[in-house]
Amino acid sequence: KVFHAGTALREDGRVVTAGGRVLCVTALGDSVTEAARRAYARVSQIHWPDAYYRRDIGHRAIAREAGHD
């Protein structure tokens, strides 16, 4: 799922950024690793000029799951 915040609705019906963090992408999987893979796959489909996203979300849980505490 994709949740938005920090957004505004223009008169023409377009959703635009209003500053700060604007999207949260979530996913489910049989493991934390699979859920992260699915979430980042969805993130890679979202584009706008100067967009960026964190690539470290869940890294500690994934390391624990892999036995690399």
C-alpha positions as CSV (number, residue, x, y, z in Angstrom):
1,K,0.0,0.0,0.0
2,V,1.0,3.6,-0.6
3,F,0.0,6.2,2.0
4,H,0.5,9.9,1.4
5,A,0.8,12.9,3.8
6,G,2.4,16.3,3.3
7,T,0.4,16.6,0.1
8,A,-2.1,19.0,-1.2
9,L,-4.9,18.7,-3.8
10,R,-4.8,21.3,-6.5
11,E,-8.0,22.7,-8.1
12,D,-7.3,20.7,-11.2
13,G,-7.4,17.5,-9.1
14,R,-3.7,16.8,-9.1
15,V,-2.0,15.7,-5.8
16,V,1.2,17.7,-5.2
17,T,3.8,17.7,-2.5
18,A,3.4,20.2,0.3
19,G,6.8,19.6,1.8
20,G,8.5,17.1,4.0
21,R,7.9,13.3,3.8
22,V,5.1,12.7,1.4
23,L,4.8,8.9,0.9
24,C,5.0,5.7,3.0
25,V,5.1,2.5,1.0
26,T,4.3,-0.8,2.9
27,A,4.2,-4.4,1.8
28,L,3.7,-7.8,3.3
29,G,5.8,-11.0,2.8
30,D,6.5,-14.3,4.3
31,S,9.7,-12.8,5.8
32,V,11.0,-9.3,6.5
33,T,13.4,-9.7,3.6
34,E,10.5,-10.5,1.2
35,A,8.3,-7.6,2.5
36,A,11.2,-5.2,2.0
37,R,11.8,-6.5,-1.5
38,R,8.2,-6.0,-2.4
39,A,8.0,-2.5,-0.8
40,Y,11.2,-1.4,-2.7
41,A,9.9,-2.9,-5.9
42,R,6.8,-0.7,-5.6
43,V,8.9,2.4,-4.6
44,S,10.9,2.0,-7.8
45,Q,7.7,2.6,-9.8
46,I,7.0,6.0,-8.2
47,H,8.7,9.0,-9.9
48,W,8.7,12.7,-9.8
49,P,11.4,15.4,-10.2
50,D,13.9,15.4,-7.4
51,A,12.3,12.5,-5.6
52,Y,14.4,10.4,-3.3
53,Y,13.9,7.6,-0.8
54,R,15.7,5.9,2.0
55,R,17.3,2.5,1.2
56,D,18.0,1.4,4.7
57,I,14.5,0.8,6.1
58,G,14.4,-2.6,7.8
59,H,18.1,-3.3,7.4
60,R,18.5,-4.3,11.1
61,A,15.6,-6.7,11.0
62,I,16.8,-8.2,7.7
63,A,20.3,-8.7,9.2
64,R,18.7,-10.4,12.3
65,E,16.6,-12.6,10.0
66,A,19.8,-13.6,8.1
67,G,21.6,-14.4,11.4
68,H,24.0,-11.4,11.1
69,D,23.1,-9.6,14.4
